[in-house]
Amino acid sequence: MHIYNLYKWQHKHCFDQPDEHSERNTLRVVLLTVSMMVIEIFTGLLFGSMALLADGWHMGTHAGALGIAVFAYRFARRNAENPDYSFGTGKVGVLGGFTSAVVLLVIALFMGFESVQRILSPVPIQFNAAIAVAVVGLMVNLASAFILRDDDHHDHDDDFTMNSHHDHNLRAAYLHVIADALTSVLAIVALTTGKYFGWVWMDPIMGIVGSLVIAKWSYGLLRDTSAILLDRVADKETVAAIKAAIESDADNRVADIHVWIVGSRHMSAIVSIVTHFPKEPQHYKKLLSGFKDLAHLTVEIHRSPDAPCIAVHT
């Protein structure tokens, strides 16, 4: 029975440290969004405006999506040291981003459908009340975007090897806020032209434009997050750089390599090396020490079958 201490050969299974600062700021944005939702629904009922009521419930869906982001942050933080998650809880934020992207896409489809319905069956609009609330909504959205933008800049200041490494959960929350701001701007333009020029058709047209832009944002987020959730290979430049770092030493050849993202800031790799002069695994890991975001590395070493005999002197 072995009595050795295995600590130095064991891997750390907690890589991504949950960003409590981003969590707090996202929660603040949720509270702002819910407050604006209540105001729009209340004023919509008060002024009899279906436009304000629709936008209020629209804000409610964004509040729900932002709530997903907060839940993802908290779940990841509470389970950061849980050994049941082999590669940490980094993908929880990615899953939150993917879910929010789906919600964003549904909102875009709803906006497009509703806009087409408004073209076919126009409804009367109380322009003054609708413009006033839309302006307030835009101010709330800009304030929320400023709060999240500060975190987004902080996130991108880190030195990551892979360009795709950033907080997808935060990105999803930011896109929801920007989508709301865009719809508010388009609504203000449409309502203003409708009030002063009688262009009532501008309201549904702007709705269609907004739905197309939001759908495009949603698609980009779905593409990035789904690739990570499905363990798609990391970008080719990173894989090539890892391979070059190993093969630049002695006669090493990389026979097989797998590199994938395990969280917003970390990736994992399995590398199979063939060499005439095999060394300890730590030697090869040291060759990759410059890849700061490589959190979990497994090295498999094979002696070349045609390796020369090495004389051992005693």
Secondary structure in CASP SS format (residue, H / E / C, confidence):
PFRMAT SS
TARGET T0000
AUTHOR 0000-0000-0000
METHOD secondary structure of the structure
MODEL  1
M C 1.00
H C 1.00
I C 1.00
Y C 1.00
N C 1.00
L C 1.00
Y H 1.00
K H 1.00
W H 1.00
Q C 1.00
H C 1.00
K C 1.00
H C 1.00
C C 1.00
F C 1.00
D C 1.00
Q C 1.00
P C 1.00
D C 1.00
E H 1.00
H H 1.00
S H 1.00
E H 1.00
R H 1.00
N H 1.00
T H 1.00
L H 1.00
R H 1.00
V H 1.00
V H 1.00
L H 1.00
L H 1.00
T H 1.00
V H 1.00
S H 1.00
M H 1.00
M H 1.00
V H 1.00
I H 1.00
E H 1.00
I H 1.00
F H 1.00
T H 1.00
G H 1.00
L H 1.00
L H 1.00
F H 1.00
G C 1.00
S C 1.00
M H 1.00
A H 1.00
L H 1.00
L H 1.00
A H 1.00
D H 1.00
G H 1.00
W H 1.00
H H 1.00
M H 1.00
G H 1.00
T H 1.00
H H 1.00
A H 1.00
G H 1.00
A H 1.00
L H 1.00
G H 1.00
I H 1.00
A H 1.00
V H 1.00
F H 1.00
A H 1.00
Y H 1.00
R H 1.00
F H 1.00
A H 1.00
R H 1.00
R H 1.00
N C 1.00
A C 1.00
E C 1.00
N C 1.00
P C 1.00
D C 1.00
Y C 1.00
S C 1.00
F C 1.00
G C 1.00
T C 1.00
G H 1.00
K H 1.00
V H 1.00
G H 1.00
V H 1.00
L H 1.00
G H 1.00
G H 1.00
F H 1.00
T H 1.00
S H 1.00
A H 1.00
V H 1.00
V H 1.00
L H 1.00
L H 1.00
V H 1.00
I H 1.00
A H 1.00
L H 1.00
F H 1.00
M H 1.00
G H 1.00
F H 1.00
E H 1.00
S H 1.00
V H 1.00
Q H 1.00
R H 1.00
I H 1.00
L H 1.00
S C 1.00
P C 1.00
V C 1.00
P C 1.00
I C 1.00
Q C 1.00
F H 1.00
N H 1.00
A H 1.00
A H 1.00
I H 1.00
A H 1.00
V H 1.00
A H 1.00
V H 1.00
V H 1.00
G H 1.00
L H 1.00
M H 1.00
V H 1.00
N H 1.00
L H 1.00
A H 1.00
S H 1.00
A H 1.00
F H 1.00
I H 1.00
L H 1.00
R H 1.00
D H 1.00
D H 1.00
D H 1.00
H H 1.00
H H 1.00
D H 1.00
H H 1.00
D C 1.00
D C 1.00
D C 1.00
F C 1.00
T C 1.00
M C 1.00
N C 1.00
S C 1.00
H C 1.00
H C 1.00
D C 1.00
H H 1.00
N H 1.00
L H 1.00
R H 1.00
A H 1.00
A H 1.00
Y H 1.00
L H 1.00
H H 1.00
V H 1.00
I H 1.00
A H 1.00
D H 1.00
A H 1.00
L H 1.00
T H 1.00
S H 1.00
V H 1.00
L H 1.00
A H 1.00
I H 1.00
V H 1.00
A H 1.00
L H 1.00
T H 1.00
T H 1.00
G H 1.00
K H 1.00
Y H 1.00
F H 1.00
G C 1.00
W C 1.00
V C 1.00
W C 1.00
M H 1.00
D H 1.00
P H 1.00
I H 1.00
M H 1.00
G H 1.00
I H 1.00
V H 1.00
G H 1.00
S H 1.00
L H 1.00
V H 1.00
I H 1.00
A H 1.00
K H 1.00
W H 1.00
S H 1.00
Y H 1.00
G H 1.00
L H 1.00
L H 1.00
R H 1.00
D H 1.00
T H 1.00
S H 1.00
A H 1.00
I H 1.00
L H 1.00
L C 1.00
D C 1.00
R C 1.00
V E 1.00
A C 1.00
D C 1.00
K H 1.00
E H 1.00
T H 1.00
V H 1.00
A H 1.00
A H 1.00
I H 1.00
K H 1.00
A H 1.00
A H 1.00
I H 1.00
E H 1.00
S C 1.00
D C 1.00
A C 1.00
D C 1.00
N C 1.00
R E 1.00
V E 1.00
A E 1.00
D E 1.00
I E 1.00
H E 1.00
V E 1.00
W E 1.00
I E 1.00
V C 1.00
G C 1.00
S C 1.00
R C 1.00
H C 1.00
M E 1.00
S E 1.00
A E 1.00
I E 1.00
V E 1.00
S E 1.00
I E 1.00
V E 1.00
T E 1.00
H C 1.00
F C 1.00
P C 1.00
K C 1.00
E C 1.00
P H 1.00
Q H 1.00
H H 1.00
Y H 1.00
K H 1.00
K H 1.00
L H 1.00
L C 1.00
S C 1.00
G C 1.00
F C 1.00
K C 1.00
D C 1.00
L E 1.00
A E 1.00
H E 1.00
L E 1.00
T E 1.00
V E 1.00
E E 1.00
I E 1.00
H E 1.00
R E 1.00
S C 1.00
P C 1.00
D C 1.00
A C 1.00
P C 1.00
C C 1.00
I C 1.00
A C 1.00
V C 1.00
H C 1.00
T C 1.00
END
